[in-house]
Amino acid sequence: MLPFWFGCIAGAAPWVAISLNIVGSKTVPGFVYGIFISLFVFFMSFALNQYMQYREVGPWRSYAFGEKVYLVLSLGAKSALAWQIFGGSLAG
């Protein structure tokens, strides 16, 4: 579990920096908040998936299942980001 916890600490640094930039900014387009929140949820899902794999909970006992979940999460995160940027650029 040590690599998991180190990864959580290292992974939190960019989120803190981005949060500070968003909070400290005078104006932020609305779609940026949507992108930030959705990507945060997706990235936390990656961490949850990894945690479940390390603990071998339920279907995560199978390495292949955990890897399939990573593929679906990755596709979902990239698709959501692409649509939000596309929609945000057209809205403004």
Contact map, one row per residue, 1 for C-alpha under 8 A:
11111000000000000000000000000000000000000000000000000100000000000000000000000000000000000000
11111100000000000000000000000000000000000000000000000000000000000000000000000000000000000000
11111110000000000000000000000000000000000000000000000000000000000000000000000000000000000000
11111111000000000000000000000000000000000000000001100000000000000000000000000000000000000000
11111111100000000000000000000000000000000000000000000000000000000000000000000000000000000000
01111111110000000000000000000000000000000000000000000000000000000000000000000000000000000000
00111111111000000000000000000000000000000000000000000000000000000000000000000000000000000000
00011111111100000000000000000000000000000000001000000000000000000000000000000000000000000000
00001111111110000000000000000000000000000000000000000000000000000000000000000000000000000000
00000111111110000000000000000000000000000000000000000000000000000000000000000000000000000000
00000011111111100000000000000000000000000000000000000000000000000000000000000000000000000000
00000001111111110000000000000000000000000000000000000000000000000000000000000000000000000000
00000000111111111000000000000000000000000000000000000000000000000000000000000000000000000000
00000000001111111100000000000000000000000000000000000000000000000000000000000000000000000000
00000000001111111110000000000000000000000000000000000000000000000000000000000000000000000000
00000000000111111111000000000000000000000000000000000000000000000000000000000000000000000000
00000000000011111111100000000000000000000000000000000000000000000000000000000000000000000000
00000000000001111111110000000000000000000000000000000000000000000000000000000000000000000000
00000000000000111111111000000000000000000000000000000000000000000000000000000000000000000000
00000000000000011111111100000000000000000000000000000000000000000000000000000000000000000000
00000000000000001111111110000000000000000000000000000000000000000000000000000000000000000000
00000000000000000111111110010000000000000000000000000000000000000000000000000000000000000000
00000000000000000011111110000000000000000000000000000000000000000000000000000000000000000000
00000000000000000001111111000000000000000000000000000000000000000000000000000000000000000000
00000000000000000000111111110000000000000000000000000000000000000000000000000000000000000000
00000000000000000000000111110000000000000000000000000000000000000000000000000000000000000000
00000000000000000000000011111000000000000000000000000000000000000000000000000000000000000000
00000000000000000000010011111101100000000000000000000000000000000000000000000000000000000000
00000000000000000000000000111111100000000000000000000000000000000000000000000000000000000000
00000000000000000000000000011111110000000000000000000000000000000000000000000000000000000000
00000000000000000000000000001111111000000000000000000000000000000000000000000000000110010000
00000000000000000000000000011111111100000000000000000000000000000000000000000000000000000000
00000000000000000000000000011111111110000000000000000000000000000000000000000000000000000000
00000000000000000000000000000111111111000000000000000000000000000000000000000000000100000000
00000000000000000000000000000011111111100000000000000000000000000000000000000000100110000000
00000000000000000000000000000001111111110000000000000000000000000000000000000000000000000000
00000000000000000000000000000000111111111000000000000000000000000000000000000000000000000000
00000000000000000000000000000000011111111100000000000000000000000000000000001001000000000000
00000000000000000000000000000000001111111110000000000000000000000000000000001000100000000000
00000000000000000000000000000000000111111111000000000000000000000000000000000000000000000000
00000000000000000000000000000000000011111111100000000000000000000000000000000000000000000000
00000000000000000000000000000000000001111111110000000000000000000000000010011000000000000000
00000000000000000000000000000000000000111111111000000000000000000000000000000000000000000000
00000000000000000000000000000000000000011111111100000000000000000000000000000000000000000000
00000000000000000000000000000000000000001111111110000000000000000000000010000000000000000000
00000000000000000000000000000000000000000111111111000000000000000000010010000000000000000000
00000001000000000000000000000000000000000011111111100000000000000000000000000000000000000000
00000000000000000000000000000000000000000001111111110000000000000000000000000000000000000000
00000000000000000000000000000000000000000000111111111000000000000100110000000000000000000000
00010000000000000000000000000000000000000000011111111100000000000100000000000000000000000000
00010000000000000000000000000000000000000000001111111110000000000000000000000000000000000000
00000000000000000000000000000000000000000000000111111111100100000000000000000000000000000000
00000000000000000000000000000000000000000000000011111111100110100100000000000000000000000000
10000000000000000000000000000000000000000000000001111111000000000000000000000000000000000000
00000000000000000000000000000000000000000000000000111111100000000000000000000000000000000000
00000000000000000000000000000000000000000000000000011111111111000000000000000000000000000000
00000000000000000000000000000000000000000000000000011011111110000000000000000000000000000000
00000000000000000000000000000000000000000000000000000001111110000000000000000000000000000000
00000000000000000000000000000000000000000000000000000001111111001100000000000000000000000000
00000000000000000000000000000000000000000000000000011001111111101100000000000000000000000000
00000000000000000000000000000000000000000000000000001001111111101000000000000000000000000000
00000000000000000000000000000000000000000000000000000001001111111100000000000000000000000000
00000000000000000000000000000000000000000000000000001000000111111110000000000000000000000000
00000000000000000000000000000000000000000000000000000000000001111111000000000000000000000000
00000000000000000000000000000000000000000000000000000000001111111111100000000000000000000000
00000000000000000000000000000000000000000000000011001000001101111111110000000000000000000000
00000000000000000000000000000000000000000000000000000000000000111111111000000000000000000000
00000000000000000000000000000000000000000000000000000000000000011111111100000000000000000000
00000000000000000000000000000000000000000000000010000000000000001111111110000000000000000000
00000000000000000000000000000000000000000000010010000000000000000111111111000000000000000000
00000000000000000000000000000000000000000000000000000000000000000011111111100000000000000000
00000000000000000000000000000000000000000000000000000000000000000001111111110000000000000000
00000000000000000000000000000000000000000100110000000000000000000000111111111000000000000000
00000000000000000000000000000000000000000000000000000000000000000000011111111100000000000000
00000000000000000000000000000000000000000000000000000000000000000000001111111110000000000000
00000000000000000000000000000000000000000100000000000000000000000000000111111111000000000000
00000000000000000000000000000000000001100100000000000000000000000000000011111111100000000000
00000000000000000000000000000000000000000000000000000000000000000000000001111111110000000000
00000000000000000000000000000000000000000000000000000000000000000000000000111111111000000000
00000000000000000000000000000000000001000000000000000000000000000000000000011111111100000000
00000000000000000000000000000000001000100000000000000000000000000000000000001111111110000000
00000000000000000000000000000000000000000000000000000000000000000000000000000111111111000000
00000000000000000000000000000000000000000000000000000000000000000000000000000011111111100000
00000000000000000000000000000010011000000000000000000000000000000000000000000001111111110000
00000000000000000000000000000010001000000000000000000000000000000000000000000000111111111000
00000000000000000000000000000000000000000000000000000000000000000000000000000000011111111100
00000000000000000000000000000000000000000000000000000000000000000000000000000000001111111110
00000000000000000000000000000010000000000000000000000000000000000000000000000000000111111111
00000000000000000000000000000000000000000000000000000000000000000000000000000000000011111111
00000000000000000000000000000000000000000000000000000000000000000000000000000000000001111111
00000000000000000000000000000000000000000000000000000000000000000000000000000000000000111111
00000000000000000000000000000000000000000000000000000000000000000000000000000000000000011111
